[in-house]
Amino acid sequence: MQKGNLKEILEKKLNKKEKAVFIKSFDSLGNLAVIEVPEELEKKEKLIGETIIKLNKNIKTVCKISGPHKGKYRLQPLKIIAGEKNFTAEYKESGCRFIFDVRKVFFSPRLSNERIRISKLIKKGETVGCFFAGAGPFPIVFSKNTEIKKAFAVELNPQAVKYLKKNIEANKCGNKVEVFRADVNKIAGTKLKNSCDRIVMPMPHGGETFLHVTLKALKKGGVIHFYQVLEKETAFETAIKRAEKECEKQKRKFTLLEKRKVRPFSAAKIQVVIDFRAD
Ligand SMILES: C[S@@+](CC[C@H](N)C(=O)[O-])C[C@H]1O[C@@H](n2cnc3c(N)ncnc32)[C@H](O)[C@@H]1O
């Protein structure tokens, strides 16, 4: 990402107001870049998009975010502002390849460090529940970078499941990743009951409502990685309280193993993760 250069290169073409709100970062998804364009910069968006393409040889298309993530599949409205008319991303991370339509599937490259962090915690022979799996970044990175026995990838969005299956095939990890096109609420306490040594819950908005069923899929002594977007000041306190309360209800002993800031979310909110064991 060469955003420093981007501002410098466009310096002469921006007025004072535009410079003040200039884009702070963008997500690079291989051949596609996704950027947030402040209202004040809309007249220059095509120029910004074309300059990003000029500066980054892999990027062929620049999309702007035209609304917040919506609905149960957490999809984001996007509009192409420069380059090829294509919404299919081909993205590489930690030795794995992913393909997905950015309009039809939620995919966050910003959790790549988390996938590596958790990979280092996974022990040989573990069964790992990858709930809210999307197009598969968690289960596929785990299957390639750890000695798991199995990853259970649970996802509701049929389009995401279509790409999840393609990505499993492309990364040749079908023997390690089992796909469930299902609602976590319906499957965690039934088919997957007491089956996982570890469960990842990358559902930062509303994930707390799934804690009770997720605990049912977790073996005694298993670990949960619980993501939340919360008010900055009280983020850890709230996340810990929510997890502790669910453990208490199910008469399981809660032990906090780790708490980490994942990324800033807005002026008032932050994304955090807590790792906890439930005995
Ligand atoms: C925030 S996204 C995370 C996607 C992916 N793990 C990633 O990090 O890029 C949450 C995902 O959960 C899926 N989802 C929402 N409700 C679900 C449910 N009840 N059961 C299973 N998956 C669900 C959505 O379709 C979406 O793909």
Ligand as a Chemical Component Dictionary entry (heavy atoms), coordinates in Angstrom:
data_LIG
# 
_chem_comp.id                   LIG 
_chem_comp.type                 NON-POLYMER 
_chem_comp.pdbx_formal_charge   0 
_chem_comp.three_letter_code    LIG 
# 
loop_
_chem_comp_atom.comp_id 
_chem_comp_atom.atom_id 
_chem_comp_atom.alt_atom_id 
_chem_comp_atom.type_symbol 
_chem_comp_atom.charge 
_chem_comp_atom.model_Cartn_x 
_chem_comp_atom.model_Cartn_y 
_chem_comp_atom.model_Cartn_z 
_chem_comp_atom.pdbx_ordinal 
LIG C1  C1  C 0  -18.348 -10.741 10.186 1  
LIG S1  S1  S 1  -18.561 -12.006 8.958  2  
LIG C2  C2  C 0  -17.051 -12.964 9.147  3  
LIG C3  C3  C 0  -16.649 -13.692 7.879  4  
LIG C4  C4  C 0  -15.215 -14.312 7.888  5  
LIG N1  N1  N 0  -15.016 -15.187 9.006  6  
LIG C5  C5  C 0  -14.127 -13.251 7.854  7  
LIG O1  O1  O 0  -13.521 -12.988 8.896  8  
LIG O2  O2  O -1 -13.862 -12.676 6.778  9  
LIG C6  C6  C 0  -19.795 -13.002 9.703  10 
LIG C7  C7  C 0  -20.269 -14.167 8.845  11 
LIG O3  O3  O 0  -21.238 -14.928 9.595  12 
LIG C8  C8  C 0  -22.289 -15.355 8.739  13 
LIG N2  N2  N 0  -23.459 -15.603 9.605  14 
LIG C9  C9  C 0  -24.342 -14.697 10.089 15 
LIG N3  N3  N 0  -25.238 -15.287 10.891 16 
LIG C10 C10 C 0  -24.919 -16.609 10.932 17 
LIG C11 C11 C 0  -25.481 -17.732 11.603 18 
LIG N4  N4  N 0  -26.548 -17.604 12.378 19 
LIG N5  N5  N 0  -24.903 -18.938 11.416 20 
LIG C12 C12 C 0  -23.811 -19.069 10.588 21 
LIG N6  N6  N 0  -23.237 -18.034 9.935  22 
LIG C13 C13 C 0  -23.793 -16.821 10.098 23 
LIG C14 C14 C 0  -22.444 -14.211 7.750  24 
LIG O4  O4  O 0  -23.060 -14.631 6.553  25 
LIG C15 C15 C 0  -20.980 -13.761 7.555  26 
LIG O5  O5  O 0  -20.390 -14.438 6.475  27 
# 
loop_
_chem_comp_bond.comp_id 
_chem_comp_bond.atom_id_1 
_chem_comp_bond.atom_id_2 
_chem_comp_bond.value_order 
_chem_comp_bond.pdbx_ordinal 
LIG C1  S1  SING 1  
LIG S1  C2  SING 2  
LIG S1  C6  SING 3  
LIG C2  C3  SING 4  
LIG C3  C4  SING 5  
LIG C4  N1  SING 6  
LIG C4  C5  SING 7  
LIG C5  O1  DOUB 8  
LIG C5  O2  SING 9  
LIG C6  C7  SING 10 
LIG C7  O3  SING 11 
LIG C7  C15 SING 12 
LIG O3  C8  SING 13 
LIG C8  N2  SING 14 
LIG C8  C14 SING 15 
LIG N2  C9  SING 16 
LIG N2  C13 SING 17 
LIG C9  N3  DOUB 18 
LIG N3  C10 SING 19 
LIG C10 C11 SING 20 
LIG C10 C13 DOUB 21 
LIG C11 N4  SING 22 
LIG C11 N5  DOUB 23 
LIG N5  C12 SING 24 
LIG C12 N6  DOUB 25 
LIG N6  C13 SING 26 
LIG C14 O4  SING 27 
LIG C14 C15 SING 28 
LIG C15 O5  SING 29 
# 
